[in-house]
Amino acid sequence: MNGIASITQSGIKSVHVLARFGPGNDDLTSGVYAILEPGQELMGYLRLINTLDYAHDFGMLVTLDYLPIQTQFNDNVHDFPKVHLEPGTQRAFRFPLSALPEGLHTLVITLINEPDHFFSFDPNPEQFDPAENEAMGLRGSPFEFGVLMWVTSQNPQNVLDWPEQARYIAPEKTTLLMEATLLKEKPAPGEPGKIFLNKDIVQAGETVTYYARFAAPKSASADIPMRILVLWDEVPTQTDELSVPVETAIENDYIPYGIRVPANLSEGEHTLTVVAYPYPYYLRWWKDGSEWHPESGLFSIPMARLPVTVKTP
């Protein structure tokens, strides 16, 4: 808390996510991995502290192994609970998770800013008020937390006992992903500006080709493994694994990405959400028994959330 106060006094405003997870209330950690015995349940506590200048609403997307799970919130079970945070306030939540089968599991919690507000990117938009300017700037900025769980009957003594899949690759072989965005169309060569995906009209049952842009610094040195999750009206309908070439990310180039429109969607307006998960499973790098933050730095990035008008044949 003292660290958050110091950051806020320095002028940096954010939503701070503090979490503690473990196999029981007497064995909690603030790290991002937990070892559970078969049959043990994960217990977690999450605190959100808002030091932004304006009140904001957040949608809480909780995924287990990159698929959404229901969350108990305000004594009710939700697929996508909404959280309201006034400036200078905080909220705390409890996250019990039932026993999992043996193996590696990944829990990622993503806060999507203003989930019910759809922004206009008209060439001549009306002047946004300060609160909306802040909200628009935060829509693609992730407030998130991830924890890697190993459910095992073994008794690991150090990180080298973990499965190789869970050991993070060296920082110099990872790439800091700065942006992940979904666009309506690919600009022509030399065409300036961005063509944002902020609304669309589609046909039920078709596959729509959009364009994904992943941005990385010029110093990037490795391709980026990526998991993409697509939801219509908060229901998962598609998940894909990509490997983003490092050259593409450095040049902020575009990758065609097809999204399937479920054939059973009714005619009318629906909400499309697309979230990227860089470096699936690899949430930390360990060196000589110590934890290091990876260069990739993010557990999830909301790529798009927008209203889509669906027409039926």
Secondary structure, 3 states (H helix, E strand, C coil): CHHHHHHHHCCCCCEEEEEEEECCCCCCECCCEEEECCCCCEEEEEEEEECCCCCEEEEEEEEECCEECCEEECCEEECCCEEEECCCCEEEEEEEECCCCCEEEEEEEEEEECCCCCCCCCCCCCCCCHHHHHHHHHCCCCEEEEEEEEECCCCCCCHHHCCHHHCCCCHHHCCCCCEEEEECCCCCCCCCCCCECCCEEEECCCEEEEEEEEECCCCCCCCEEEEEEEEECCEEEEEEEEEECHHHHHCCCEEEEEEECCCCCCCEEEEEEEEEEECCCCCCEEECCEEECCCCCCCCEEEEEEEEEEECC
